[in-house]
Amino acid sequence: MQRNTRLMTGFLGIALMLAPLAGAVTTSTLPLQGSSSSFEQATPVTVEQKEIDRLLKQILAKATVVARHADTLDAFTRPGAGLRYTSHAGELTGAKEAINSMGADFRQLQELRASGLPWQQSLIDRLEPVLVGLAGHTTAAIEQLSAGGHKLPSADYRDSVDNLNAWANQTRTLVAVHLDYAGAREKLNTLDASPIEPVAKVSTAPEADQLQPVAGKTLGEQVRSELLKLPYYGVFDHLAFQVDGDEVALTGEVSWPTLKSDAERVVRDIEGVEIVTSDIKVLPLSSNDNRIRWATYAAIYGQSNLARYRLNPHPPVRIIVENGHVTLKGVVGNEMDRTIAYTQANSVPGAFSVTNDLQIGS
């Protein structure tokens, strides 16, 4: 009995992290940034931006530690494991300590947020509810373990461990995706930096014999370019458009309300566009949908055959989730990849249905 009391007392520290995070969610708002150039700088330059990058990588490493503890706990709850209370308590203690440390890192990120790059600010905003969920499910697992005593594993405890496992992997994936995206985006920016206009050079040839200017982008190419540069356009959004003369019709689904208004604004600002109509749907805010999004992302982009798509600056497989229903949109290289993506999405627990609208292209 004395040993159990000591273990339960050691768990109380996690509540210290959960409380400030829960408060932060209610006061934080998504920055209303809509410049098409907001993502052009992806590499940290200032001291503050580099510190944010360091803290994010530190949180990623600690999220990996939590995920490892969660995987072990998941194995502990399987039929026939027969492990003692102290074995479960040891893994939960390790997870708790890593989460509390992540909470300290996150508070530093909040202080530095205003000096961060747009993608860093976006990630900090998105981390808030995910870390709150991770801390909450860990607290629930601790409480269920304490309540169950030596009668393990109870159904409630198994559910808590399942949730801890899912949210630990969601945290890790969220940070990893943004860091990977920033690296890929910087490579794309290097390519985009090549001049659109021909570079002037000295020539003694007659003017008529000199190179003629390269034709500019078509209106459709300009629309596509501006939409892809939107700072909050990610793998959980899908934008499409049609051009008819000087009119542009926008369609799609977005997971952030500001993305709809940003898309409409940048297209209106394109020279040559006179009329913009928008049928972009803002998906409802839902913690369950958000869990399904990240679980589906991990299932698809973590699959070995599809992992190469993950490094694309513009992820080709778009995951649209609405009220538990998943729709896959975008383009893959072949029929096998299309089938694998659909199969992986179908393996995600909690999704009511999966619709495969993926197209095959280069």
Secondary structure, DSSP 8 states (H G I E B T S, - for coil): -HHHHHHHHHGGGHHHHHHHHHHHHHH--------TTTTS--S--SHHHHHHHHHHHHHHHHHHHHHHHHHHHHHHTSTT----HHHHHHHHHHHHHHHHHHHHHHHHHHHHGGGS-HHHHHHHHHHHHHHHHHHHHHHHHHHHHHHHTTS---HHHHHHHHHHHHHHHHHHHHHHHHHHHHHHHHHHHHHHTS-SS-------S-GGGS--------HHHHHHHHHHT-TT--TT-EEEEEEETTEEEEEEEESSHHHHHHHHHHHHTSTT--EEEEEEEE----HHHHHHHHHHHHHHHTSTTTGGGGGSSS-SEEEEEETTEEEEEEEESSHHHHHHHHHHHHTSTT-SEEEE--EE--
